[in-house]
Amino acid sequence: MRLARIMMIVAVMALVVGMFAPAQAAQASGYCSQYYTVRWGDNLARIARYFGTNVWTLVSLNYIPNPNWIYAGQVLCVSGGYYPPPPSGNSYVVRYGDTLAGIARYFGVNMYAIAQANGIYNLNRIYAGQVLIIPYY
């Protein structure tokens, strides 16, 4: 009886540990040719869009149990894909109180062009410290 209880505890602990450390599995297997290190503010949708894939491919490649739980510094295997060329233009560091419309007005550029160059889908969601590419037009 006591041995069965110990075995059950060991099995449960192994399952719990396996749930929280699965992202390294893709790296350990050696089949991944391209890696990406997650930065603060990243999410799987943005990473997938950047590499020309989809969220579920990233989830399956990296054995991620919950797509909403990735963290800065985590190394992800990304499938093939491509690196889009960086947009040409000026860069601008967003300050507290800035709005996309105000930045666009300052540079004389359409705010939708700035949003497109930076992969911004919600025009009201920029944050202090974010580096924006201001495209030339």
LINRA-V725183 format. One record per pair of residues at least 4 apart in sequence whose C-alpha atoms are under 6 Angstrom apart, sorted by the first residue. I is the first residue (numbers start at 1). J is the second residue. If there is no record, write none. Layout:
i->I j->J
i->I j->J
//
This chain:
i->22 j->63
i->23 j->62
i->23 j->63
i->26 j->62
i->32 j->77
i->34 j->78
i->35 j->76
i->35 j->77
i->35 j->78
i->36 j->75
i->36 j->76
i->37 j->73
i->37 j->74
i->37 j->75
i->38 j->72
i->38 j->73
i->38 j->74
i->39 j->72
i->40 j->72
i->44 j->48
i->44 j->55
i->45 j->55
i->48 j->52
i->48 j->53
i->48 j->54
i->48 j->55
i->51 j->81
i->51 j->82
i->52 j->81
i->59 j->63
i->59 j->64
i->88 j->135
i->89 j->134
i->89 j->135
i->89 j->136
i->90 j->133
i->90 j->134
i->91 j->132
i->91 j->133
i->91 j->134
i->92 j->131
i->92 j->132
i->93 j->129
i->93 j->130
i->93 j->131
i->94 j->128
i->94 j->129
i->94 j->130
i->95 j->128
i->96 j->128
i->101 j->111
i->104 j->108
i->104 j->109
i->104 j->110
i->104 j->111
i->114 j->134
i->115 j->119
i->115 j->120
//
